[in-house]
Amino acid sequence: MRILALALSLSACHPTDEITDPGTKPGDDTGEMTSDDCEGDDACADWEICEGGSCIDGDRNGSFAQAVPIAWDESITGYLNPQSDWDYYALTVQGGEFARISTRPTGAEVGEPQASDEMDTVVATYDADGALLSWEDDYPTGGSVSGSDSIVYTYFPTAGTYIIAVMDYTTAFDSDEKHGGSDFSYVLNVQEYSSAPDEEDSLGSPGADREIKEGYLYPVPVLLEREGDSDWIELNLPYDDCPVLLRGSAHLDGTDALPRVRLYTAEQDLLLDLDELGTNGAGLYPDVDGGKAVIEALDSEGGGGDNHWFFVIVSAYEQGYSTTTEGVELAYQIDDEPNDALEQAQLLTQTDVQTSGGSDYTAAHLWGTQDSEGDEDWYAFHAQAGHFLNVYGTADYNGSLMDPAVEVYDASGALLNTWYDGSDDAPDLENLLIETTGTHYMRVYDETGAAPGGAPWFYRFSVYVTDFEAS
């Protein structure tokens, strides 16, 4: 596993450029001659150093001891040169600060050299003893952010000097072909981030609030200072019936917290409850009423202390929850009661789409709620004989309390299949062969039969009918 390999490599006591060899980095003592005679580094290019009277590829920040000082709100330009280069920076803090650390390729501002398109930075932070605190390849949620290469959100619990390391992806993951060069230039920026919610806070009196706009990401720091502590954050949403997404960092090496989030309405009704935020799911509720919501951030095991910290990254989707399939934006249909029997089945809107290889199929997306104990939802869709049905669901991955089961019936009402298993509590079905042409039906219900139902018992499904076997 590549991510595990990076974590193990970075967590060595004294990280170096040659991950397995704690020596000086390439370019500190050796390298190809690239310029004429020199008497000092000032006579060489920015990506070179002077060694033995000659300018060679390299720099002078290739170990913890050589780390270049950087201060809050400071930006420094660096070069990953030569190949396999690691650059180290030292940040001195008072303790108790949250931080946003980012890199971007040079070339965005006037006078900057244009960075290579091949450069893909990884940023990591360590304490003074070399223990890994945090790292990211792209954005903490796994995607990208315009104008940046890597962004790390982290916390420095105690006073002292911490180390920031920058390297190329190929170096961090020990690829066979490692990248680097004079055009692997980046700008490193370090910013102190906003503090955690004020104590003493509660559901009725949140310790922080955020104005949420559509299309933006809002990282909210959390510090659980004592056992059983919760931090409460009020969200002012851009509109009513707003889809809200709660995500976390995928890499939490330096915290003792096991992140958990709950989302409530302004009336204090629970909407979702998600364990292992970031590492095993993202909280998503597609339709938050009232223009406000409240997040409860806590530890999955009730822990707390000086090093129980994490970030909740909040965003709001466009009103009218949708997704993109084969480049086509498709709205999620909301379950419309009464649809409690086959005769009341809600007709799915099936849209024709096409794979990149030119194969046609239909797609429909839906989300619904088990409104009460024993509630079941029925849906109708069209399928031709010889085609295949594929259904993919999510539930607890998004913070739902529901454990859905699904049944499929043919046009005559005969049961074709029942399934329970999937990538999370929601079941997945692949390549069910359709034997008769006509309207078919899907029944969604709670597998346990004992769930009380309500807003937190929700599900999502994507339904595809193909004339080929999906893989």
N, C-alpha and C positions, 0 to 999 in steps of 0.2 A: 504494500500500500504506500503510495507516494507521500501522502500527508504524514503518515506515521514516520516514514524515513526522515522527513524534514524535522519533525518534532524531536526525534531522537538525536539527529545531528546537531540541532541548535541547542539542545539542552546540555551539551558537554560543558565542563567547568570553564574552559577557556576556548570559546569558538575561534576558529581561524579560517583562512581562505581555503586551505587544503583540508577540509573537514576532519580527515583522519590524522593530520600531522600538525601539532600545535607549534609551528614555527613561524617565521616571518612570512608575509604574503608575497607572492610573485611580484616583482617590481621594486621591492624594498632594497634588495641586494643584487638582483640580476635582471636582465631584460635586453631586448634588442636595441642597438644604438640607433637613435632616430634623428639626432641633431648634431651640430658641430660642438666643439669644445665649450665647456662651461666651468664656472667656478662656484656656482650655487644654484639652487632650484629656481630662483628668480629669473635666471637666464633661459629657462626651458619653458615649453608650452605648459598650459594649465594641467594637462593630463600626463606630464612627465616629471621626473626628478633627476637631479644631477648626481651621478655616481662615477667615480674615477675620472672626472673631467669630461664625461660625456652625458648627454641627455638620453634617458631611457624611459620606456613606458613604466608608469607606477605612481604611487603617492606615499604619504607618510602617516597614514592612519590605518595601518593594517593589523592592529592588535588592541586589546583593552588598554594597555599602557600608553599607546600612541593615539588614543581617541581624541578627536578634535572637540574642544568645548563648544557647546551650543546653548543658547539661552531661550527663555520663553519668548514667543513671537518673533524668533529669528529664522531667517532662511539662508541656507548655505548650498552652493552649487558643488556637486561632486561628480566624479568620473569612475565608472566601473571599468578600469583599464589597468593591466591587461586582462585577458580571460581569467576566470576563476577569482576575480577580485572581490574582497569584502572591504567595506568602509565602516569605520567605527566613530561614534560621536558620544560625548559625555554631557549629560544634563544633570545639574545639581538642583535639588529641590528641598523644600522645607518639610515635606511629608503631608499626606492627606490631599494631594492634588490629582484630579482627573486630567487626562491629556488626549489631544488629537494630534497624531503624528502622520504626516503625509509626504509622498513624493509625487512629482510630476515630471514628465520629460521636458527638457529645455526646448526652446523654440517658440514658445507662446508669446514672449515679450520681445520688444525691439532690442536688437543687439545680442540676443542669446543665440548660441549655436543650435542647429537643428539636430535633435537627438535621433538615433537610429530607431526605425520602426521595430527592429528585432528586440529592443530592450524591454524587459518585463521585470520590474523590481519586486523584491520581497523585503519587507521591513520587520524587524524583530526588536524586542526590548528585553534587557537583562538587569538583574540587580548586580551589585558590586562583586558578588561571589560567583557570577556566571550563571545563575539560575534563570531559566527562561520565564518571562512574565507574559508576553503576548507576541503574536506575529500574524501577519496577513500577506496574502499575495495580491489580492485586489481590494474590494470593499469587504468589511466584516461579514456581510450577509451573503457574500459569494459573487455578487454582480460587480458592475463597474459604475463609476461616477465620472461625469464629464469633466475633463481637465486634469484628472488625477490618475496616477498609476496604482499606488498602494495607499490605503488609509488604515491606521491602527488606532483604536480607542483603548486606553489603558488607565491604570491607577497606580500611583506611587504611595504606598501606605506609610512609609517612614522616611525621615530626613536622610539625605545622603546623595551620592552620585550614582546615577543609573546610565546604562549603556544602550545606545541605539545602533543597530547594525543594518546596513543596506547591502544587498547583493542581487545578482540576477537570478531569475527563476531557475535557469539551467545549473547554476552553481548551488543554489539552496537545495535542490533535489538531486544533485550529483548526477546530472545527465552525462551521457557519453561525450556529447559535444557541448562544451561550455562556451557561453558567449561573453563578449567584452570588447572594449576598444575605445579609441579616442572619441568616438561619437556616441558612446553609451553614457550620456550626460544627463543629470537629473538635478532637481531642486528639492532639498529636504526642508520641511517646515515643521516647527513644534509650537503648538498652542495649548495654553491652559484652558481646560474646558469648564463648563458650569458645574456648580456643586450639586451634591445629591439633595433630594427633598428634605425639608426641615423636619425635625422631630419636635414635639410629639404630633404625629399626623394620623389620620384615620380615613375610613371611607367617607364619612360625613364632612371631614375637614382635611382635604389632601394637602401635602406639604410642598407641592410644586404644581405648576400648570403650564401648559404649552398651547400656543395658537397653532393649529395644524392647517396647512394649505395643501391643496391637491398637487401631487407631482413632486413633493419634497420629502426628504428623509430627516427625521428628527431623533438623533440619539439622546437618550435620557439616562444619566448616570444613576446608579443605585448603590447605596452602601448600607448593609444590614449590620448595625452596630452592636447588636446583642442577640442572644438566642430568642427565636420566636418573633423577631422584628419583621415588619413589613413597611415598605415605602409606598406612598400613595401619590399618584399623579393624575391631575384632571386634564382632560383633552377638550379643547374647544374646537369642534369640527367645522369644516367649511360649509356643510349643508346637512339637512335632515336625511334620514335613510342612507347613511354614509357607510361604505365599506371601509373597515379599519384593519390594518395589518400590523402585527407586532412581531418583530424579528430580533435575533440576538447574534452575537459573535460566534462563529463556528469554532474558534480556537481560544480556549479559556485555560491555558496552562498555569497562569500565575494567581488565580483566585481560588479560594476555598469554598466559594458559593456553588450551589447546584441551582441554577436559575429556574424560577417558576413564575408564571404570570397569570393573573385573572383579569378579566375585563367585565366592567359593570356598566349599566345604563345610569343616566342621571338620577333615576328613581331607585338606584342601588340594587337592581335586579342583575343577577349573574348572567353573563353571556357566554363566556368560555373560561376554561381552566386548563393550562398547558404546563406540563413538566418538561424539563430539559430544553428550555428555550434556546434556539440557535443550533445546538448539537443534534437535536432530534425532532425539530418541528418549528413551525411559525404560526402564531396565533392569528386566526383570520375570522372575522365575523362580517358577513357581506351586507348587513343592513342594520346599522345602529340608529335607532330613533332618537329624536329629541335634541340633536345638535351638540350634545355633550356625552362624554364617557369618562370613566375613572379606571385607571390601571392600579392593580395591587401587585407589587413586585416582592417576592419572598424566596426563601430557600426551601427546596423540595423536602428537606429533612428537618426543617425548623432551626437550622444553624444560624449563627451570627458571630460577629467579631470584627476586628480591625481589617481583616483581609477577605471579608465576604462582600465582594463587589461584582457588578456586571453592568452592562448597558442594555436598555430596551430601545430598539430602533423602531420608531413609529412612522407610519405613512398612511395616507388616505387615497383610496382609488377614486377614479372618476365615478360620478353618480350613475347608477345602473351598472352593476357588477358584470364584467365581461372578461373574456380571455381571447387569445389569438391562436387560431388553428390554421396551419399552412398559409400564414400571411393574411388570413381573413379574421377580422374582429367579430366575435360571436358573443352575444349576451347570454348570461346565465338565466334560465327560466326559474322563477320562484314557484315553489309548490303552492297550488291554488286549491284550497278546500271548498267544497267537499270533493275529495278524490279517494274515498275510503273503500271502494270496491271496483271490480273490473268494469262494471257498467258506468262508473263515474271517472274512469281513467282520464288523466290530463294528457292531451295530445302534445308530444314533443315537436318542436320546430327543428326539422332536420335540414341542414344546409349542405349543398354540394360543394366539396372541396377537392383538391388534387394534390397528390404528393409531388415532390420535386422530380420524381421519375416518371410522372405522367399518369399515375393510377388514380382513378376516381373513387370517392367514397362519400358517405354522409356523416355529419358530426352534429351532436346536440349536447348541451351542457345544462345541468340543473342543480339547484340546491334546495333543500327542504328541511323541515323541522318536525320531529315527533311532538305534536302539540299537547298530547295528554297520554296517560297510561293506556296502552293497547292501540294507539293510533297507528294506522298504516297508510302509505301513499301509493297510488297506482298511476302508472304512466303508459301511454300507448305510442307505438312507433311502427313504421312500415319497413318491411324487409322482404327480399325476393328469395325464392328457393335457390340454393347453391351459394348464397352469400354467407358471410360470417359476422357474428355479433361480438363486439369487444366493449366491455364496460370497465371503467377504472374509477375507484372511489377514494375519498379521503374523509376522515372523521377526527380521531384523536390527534393526528398530526397537526390539525388546526385548532386543537383545544376543545373539541366536542366531547361530551360525556356519553355519547351514543355509541353502541356497538351494533352497527347495522347488519342486516342480512338481506339478500336479494333473491327473488324468484323470477323466472322468465316463463311465460305462457305463449303458446301459439295462437293462431286465429280462432281455433275451436275452443280455446280455454283450457287445453291440456297442458299440464306442467312439463316443461322441458328441462329445467335445471334449477337447483338451489345451491347457493354458495355463500361462504362466510369469510374466507381467507383473502387477504390482500397485503399491500405494503404497510398498512396500519390496520386499525380495527375495521375499516371499511373494506368490503370484499372487492376483488378484481376478477374479471372473467375474460378469457382470451379465446378467440376462434371457435365459438359455438356455432356449428353448422346449422343453417336455417334450411328446413326441408320443405316448407310450404310457403307460397307467396301470399302476402296479406298483412293485416294489422296484427302485431304482436304486443305483449303486455309485460310490464315489469312492476313487481311489487316490492316495496321497501318497508322494512319493519325492524323493530328492535329485537336482536337475537335473544336477549335474556328474558323478554316478556314481562319484566318487572320494573322497567324504568318508568319513573313518574311522568317524564316528558316535560316540555317547556323549552324556552329559548336555548339553553346550552346543549340540548339533544338535537344537534343538526348534522347534516351530511351534505356532501357534494358528489356528483357523478358526471362523468363524461361518457357518452354513448356513441359508438362508431359502428356503422354497418359497411362492410367492405366486400369486394368481390375477389379478394386475395387474402391469404393467411397473414396476419400481422406478426411481426417479430420484434 
